[in-house]
Amino acid sequence: MNKPKFGYGWLIKWILAAVLLSGGILMKLYEVKVVYATTGIAIVLFSLLRVVPLMKTLKKEVLRTINLIEIIFDTIMGGVMIYVVFSGNSDDAFWIGIYGYLLAIFFYARGIIYMLSLYYFQEKSEPLKFWFHIVCLTLGPAIFVLTVMGVDIISTLGWIVLFISIGGGIYLGYDGYGGYQKYRETSKSINERKSNQKQPTPEKELPKPIQDETEDKQPYAS
């Protein structure tokens, strides 16, 4: 069996596109529960997966202690969000309002700790990380103010995630379409090669014997 040159990555991208679009739509339909659960799980994963690399690479004990306190606090915060969803209390007005404050604290604390590490403890960084934490420092107070003003942060975040999921689904679908075209071209070339191999080769005619000219010149006996 001939192995195709291109694999089935296009199929995986189409499945991921469908999952992404479905997740965005479900988040908007059941936005309170899904947004709460998604945010809580994301915060817990972001916190726990950082523990070992951070503790191994941070040089100063003070920095390790500060970051460990942040990780513990964020893990508890994410765990509370997950508990609120599974306890069925996510639709309560109290928890809907608390969500904005928790999210604001998460972003602001991340930005502050990064800046402390950068300027007071001489930690090295790169431009992308720097600007990301500038965004965190901006988002934290902005979400806090919007929550105080009574803006529904969960609904706003639901719309943002829906647009992101639609854009990501379109990108994955288009990328998978290109991969599928290559897959079909490869399949076509394999089939054409097989059909050419099955066609019988025409038999070559044997050369006719050449008559000796000397025999033609001999006279016939009368």
C-alpha positions as CSV (number, residue, x, y, z in Angstrom):
1,M,0.0,0.0,0.0
2,N,1.4,3.4,-1.0
3,K,1.8,5.9,1.8
4,P,0.3,9.3,1.0
5,K,2.7,12.2,1.0
6,F,0.3,14.3,3.1
7,G,-1.4,13.1,6.2
8,Y,-4.8,13.7,7.7
9,G,-4.0,17.0,9.5
10,W,-6.8,18.7,7.6
11,L,-9.3,16.4,9.3
12,I,-8.0,17.2,12.7
13,K,-8.2,21.0,11.9
14,W,-11.8,20.6,10.7
15,I,-12.7,18.8,13.9
16,L,-11.0,21.4,16.0
17,A,-12.8,24.1,14.1
18,A,-16.1,22.5,14.8
19,V,-15.2,22.1,18.5
20,L,-14.1,25.8,18.7
21,L,-17.2,27.1,17.0
22,S,-19.4,24.9,19.2
23,G,-17.6,26.0,22.3
24,G,-18.1,29.7,21.4
25,I,-21.8,29.2,20.7
26,L,-22.4,27.2,23.9
27,M,-20.5,29.8,25.8
28,K,-22.9,32.5,24.5
29,L,-26.0,30.3,25.1
30,Y,-25.0,29.2,28.6
31,E,-22.6,32.1,29.1
32,V,-22.7,32.3,32.9
33,K,-21.9,28.7,33.6
34,V,-19.5,28.2,30.7
35,V,-17.6,31.4,31.2
36,Y,-17.3,30.7,35.0
37,A,-16.1,27.1,34.4
38,T,-13.7,28.1,31.5
39,T,-12.2,30.9,33.5
40,G,-11.8,28.8,36.6
41,I,-10.2,25.9,34.8
42,A,-7.9,28.3,32.8
43,I,-6.7,30.0,36.0
44,V,-6.0,26.7,37.8
45,L,-4.1,25.3,34.8
46,F,-2.1,28.6,34.4
47,S,-1.2,28.5,38.1
48,L,-0.3,24.8,38.6
49,L,1.7,24.4,35.4
50,R,3.9,27.3,36.4
51,V,5.0,25.9,39.8
52,V,7.9,23.7,38.9
53,P,9.5,25.9,36.1
54,L,9.2,29.0,38.2
55,M,10.7,27.5,41.3
56,K,13.6,26.1,39.4
57,T,14.5,29.2,37.4
58,L,13.9,32.1,39.8
59,K,17.2,33.0,41.4
60,K,16.1,34.9,44.5
61,E,14.2,33.3,47.4
62,V,12.0,36.5,47.8
63,L,10.8,36.1,44.2
64,R,10.1,32.4,44.6
65,T,8.0,33.2,47.7
66,I,6.1,36.0,46.1
67,N,5.3,33.9,43.0
68,L,4.3,30.9,45.1
69,I,1.9,33.1,47.1
70,E,0.4,34.3,43.8
71,I,0.0,30.8,42.5
72,I,-1.7,29.6,45.7
73,F,-4.1,32.5,45.6
74,D,-4.9,32.1,41.9
75,T,-5.4,28.3,42.4
76,I,-7.9,29.0,45.2
77,M,-9.6,31.6,43.1
78,G,-10.0,29.3,40.1
79,G,-11.1,26.5,42.4
80,V,-13.8,28.8,43.8
81,M,-15.0,29.5,40.3
82,I,-15.2,25.8,39.4
83,Y,-17.1,25.1,42.7
84,V,-19.6,27.9,42.0
85,V,-20.4,26.2,38.6
86,F,-20.8,22.7,39.9
87,S,-22.7,23.8,43.0
88,G,-25.3,25.5,40.8
89,N,-24.8,29.0,42.2
90,S,-23.3,30.6,39.1
91,D,-26.7,32.2,38.2
92,D,-26.9,34.0,41.6
93,A,-26.5,37.8,41.3
94,F,-23.9,37.7,44.1
95,W,-21.5,35.4,42.1
96,I,-22.2,37.2,38.8
97,G,-21.0,40.4,40.4
98,I,-18.1,38.7,42.2
99,Y,-16.8,37.3,38.9
100,G,-15.6,40.8,37.7
101,Y,-13.8,41.5,40.9
102,L,-12.0,38.1,40.9
103,L,-10.9,38.6,37.3
104,A,-9.7,42.1,37.9
105,I,-7.6,41.0,40.9
106,F,-6.1,38.1,38.8
107,F,-4.9,40.4,36.0
108,Y,-3.7,43.2,38.3
109,A,-1.8,40.9,40.6
110,R,0.0,39.3,37.7
111,G,1.0,42.6,36.2
112,I,2.2,44.0,39.6
113,I,4.3,41.0,40.4
114,Y,5.9,41.0,37.0
115,M,6.8,44.7,37.3
116,L,8.2,44.1,40.8
117,S,10.4,41.2,39.5
118,L,11.5,43.3,36.6
119,Y,12.5,46.6,38.3
120,Y,13.3,45.7,41.9
121,F,14.8,42.2,41.5
122,Q,16.5,42.7,38.0
123,E,14.7,39.8,36.4
124,K,15.4,39.6,32.6
125,S,12.5,39.7,30.2
126,E,11.6,40.1,26.5
127,P,9.4,42.7,24.8
128,L,6.4,40.4,24.2
129,K,6.2,39.4,27.9
130,F,6.6,43.1,28.9
131,W,3.7,44.3,26.7
132,F,1.5,41.4,27.8
133,H,1.8,42.4,31.4
134,I,1.2,46.0,30.5
135,V,-2.1,44.7,29.1
136,C,-2.7,42.9,32.4
137,L,-2.1,46.1,34.3
138,T,-4.6,47.8,32.1
139,L,-7.3,45.1,32.1
140,G,-7.3,44.7,35.9
141,P,-8.4,48.3,36.8
142,A,-10.7,48.5,33.7
143,I,-12.6,45.3,34.7
144,F,-12.8,46.6,38.3
145,V,-14.3,49.9,37.2
146,L,-16.7,48.3,34.8
147,T,-17.9,45.9,37.5
148,V,-18.4,48.8,40.0
149,M,-20.4,50.5,37.3
150,G,-22.7,47.5,37.0
151,V,-21.5,46.3,33.5
152,D,-22.1,42.6,32.9
153,I,-18.5,41.3,32.5
154,I,-19.7,37.8,31.8
155,S,-21.9,38.7,28.9
156,T,-19.2,40.9,27.4
157,L,-16.6,38.2,27.7
158,G,-19.1,35.7,26.2
159,W,-19.3,37.9,23.1
160,I,-15.5,38.3,22.9
161,V,-15.0,34.6,23.1
162,L,-17.7,34.0,20.5
163,F,-16.0,36.3,18.0
164,I,-12.6,34.7,18.8
165,S,-14.0,31.2,18.3
166,I,-15.7,32.2,15.0
167,G,-12.4,33.7,13.7
168,G,-10.4,30.7,14.9
169,G,-12.9,28.3,13.4
170,I,-12.8,30.1,10.0
171,Y,-9.0,30.0,10.1
172,L,-8.8,26.3,10.9
173,G,-11.4,25.5,8.4
174,Y,-9.6,27.4,5.6
175,D,-6.3,25.9,6.6
176,G,-7.8,22.4,6.6
177,Y,-9.4,23.1,3.2
178,G,-5.9,23.7,1.7
179,G,-4.6,20.5,3.3
180,Y,-7.6,18.6,1.9
181,Q,-6.9,19.9,-1.6
182,K,-3.3,18.7,-1.3
183,Y,-4.5,15.3,0.0
184,R,-6.9,14.9,-3.0
185,E,-4.1,15.9,-5.5
186,T,-1.9,13.3,-3.9
187,S,-4.6,10.7,-4.0
188,K,-5.3,11.5,-7.7
189,S,-1.6,11.1,-8.6
190,I,-1.5,7.7,-6.8
191,N,-4.6,6.4,-8.7
192,E,-3.2,7.6,-12.1
193,R,0.1,5.9,-11.4
194,K,-1.7,2.6,-10.5
195,S,-3.8,2.8,-13.7
196,N,-0.7,3.3,-15.8
197,Q,0.9,0.3,-14.2
198,K,-2.1,-1.9,-15.0
199,Q,-2.2,-1.2,-18.8
200,P,-0.6,-4.0,-20.8
201,T,2.5,-3.2,-22.8
202,P,2.0,-3.7,-26.6
203,E,3.8,-6.8,-28.0
204,K,6.7,-6.0,-30.4
205,E,6.5,-7.6,-33.8
206,L,9.3,-10.0,-34.7
207,P,11.4,-8.8,-37.5
208,K,10.6,-10.5,-40.8
209,P,13.4,-12.6,-42.3
210,I,15.3,-10.8,-45.1
211,Q,15.3,-12.7,-48.4
212,D,18.6,-13.3,-49.9
213,E,19.0,-11.3,-53.1
214,T,21.4,-13.8,-54.6
215,E,18.7,-16.4,-54.5
216,D,16.3,-14.1,-56.5
217,K,18.9,-13.6,-59.2
218,Q,19.3,-17.3,-60.0
219,P,17.4,-18.3,-63.1
220,Y,14.7,-20.9,-62.8
221,A,15.2,-24.2,-64.6
222,S,13.1,-24.5,-67.7
